[in-house]
Amino acid sequence: MKRLLIANRGEIARRVIRTAHAMGIQTVAVYADPDRHAMHVREASTAFALGGTTSAESYLRVDRLIEAAHATGADAVHPGYGFLSENAEFAQAVIDAGLTWVGPPPAAIHALGSKSAAKALALSQGVPCLPAYFGADQREETFVAEAQRVGFPLMVKAVAGGGGRGMRLVHTADQLRPALRSARSEALSGFSNGDLLIERALLRPRHVEVQVFADAHGHCVHLGERDCSVQRRHQKIIEEAPSPAVSPELREVLGRCAVALAQAAGYVGAGTVEFLVEGSGAFFLMEMNTRLQVEHPVTEALTGLDLVEWQLRVSRGETLPLTQEQISFKGHAIEVRLCAEDDHHTPHTGRVSRFTAPSLTPGLRFDHALETGSEVTPYFDAMLGKLIAHAPTRSEAIAQLAHALDETQVLGLPTNRAFLAACLRHPVFGAGDALIPFLAEHGDELRADLAAQHAPGQPALVVAMLAVQHAAAPPAASLAVPFNRPLRFGIDDAVCTLGVQELGAGQLRITHEATHGQTTHTAHVESLAGGALRVVLDGLQWSASAMPTPGGRWHVQVQGAGAAVEGWLTDLSHHPAQRAGGADRSRELRAPFNGKLIAVHAQPGSAVAKGAPLLVIESMKLEHTLSAPRDVTVDSLSVAAGQQVAPGQLLITFSA
């Protein structure tokens, strides 16, 4: 293997490039038009333009990827994860083109890449599976009939693909048909395969997966388990190893089942066998992912191994570097997925106006493709990168990772950075008791705690307002006559008003009108390198950064006094006071993000109950339903199905 083409983008492409170059292997990056300036394109030995804007026009084009390999002299292809990584036809096309495929044999992908086929094979090996229907008859009537046998609640799942797409939880029979249609639509869009299965749903399990590795000489090992129970939309956002709930005895049984399943399929390469585990220790197969997982760094941290290096060595015919007895685990590792989404897990697009990575102290790793100026488009996944901490104990890993998130800055668009840090610091997660419903049960509490930090009068908000004012109009070095400047900013649904008197040399006197009376603060502001600001407020020191964004808002992040707070401020200082609340907005529904409008359920004149679906927008590979915020009557509809919509675009108006 001399030159490796990476059929992927972003942080996983950079990850593969790093190991390949360390092994003396040249690399080829491929890219769609929106990625022409991306970091993976610059870091590879050479690059090939696939053309197109969307995944379907670029990274899912088998013919263009094979053409890219031939045009650049590549002799091997690594698929990364997502896109075509679990596509047996792509694997076969690579092999037929005379290239080395860095992945399992096409037959193994067929046998295990389909959730249905994997369950059938698992049952033949004695691996426990939940009651399910995964037959060839895909008619709705068949699923309705089989659901009575399987029992409710049940899960509808896409047979192909992963990443939580095409999954719906169904509690009652009347929810089944809509769930089947929605899941099938999302599966067709994401994987070009609308086949589904249904299986009994466990409502409070853990999601535990086992990393396996096999070579072409009949050897297969497992590299321990990862606990991936903290999820939103059936997608993982926190993964750790080892699981806080898996004993050495259970680890051995899970590993034995995972290896048996892989060997029964003639597996070669890296794969992950995923299980649902109940508190009693009972476990059931979910599926097998026939690729490298997003969360592979936690296993690498725990074992000290490079799984991409193992992939490359195995693909060129070498035996596994270690036997099962030689594999050991050290310490605890936790990974969080940094995503372009808000605290309600709604994806967002935009430009990164400032990026600052945390200090990479020993044990900390940041796999990403971020830099100041990066564009996050609606055409690809919302994940921006992965931050991983490895420490001797679980509590130390949690503390290290939460602190690293506090230090990370991605300004210009919403991210889940602060939400992830809040999850890590939640006592349920700290105790190792987070199950799959963790966010469903504690998400509102986490969001409320974050919102409380934005309340008028909070020191962090005062610092944030000063940061915006300083960025917009730095204070004078000296003033003959100090004057009072009124500041009014909107944040969330609140308006905060301050009086700021500049005393010169960065000294400020601040007055704040609150319900309990007027308070006075003293502050000193000082510019730091890179556009940041140091604020000493009433003797306590804070660091702050503020960046303007389209639409007249400022994205602000402040840290200090034991807190790291992020928010979006709108400068209302020059607006009439009556406009500050934006009362008319309650009559409008606007697009929260970029995407394609794929369904319209509302029509002018129709009365819609609170929570009923109004529109469905497809963005970043997922379908998002926008529901009625209250009982409303639709006044006008400004868009139509099939239309591309932009953030803030008016979609529907409601009658008063």
Summary of the structure (lengths in Angstrom):
residues: 656
radius of gyration: 26.2
end to end distance: 67.3
largest distance: 86.7
contacts: 2270
relative contact order: 0.08
helix: 29%
strand: 34%
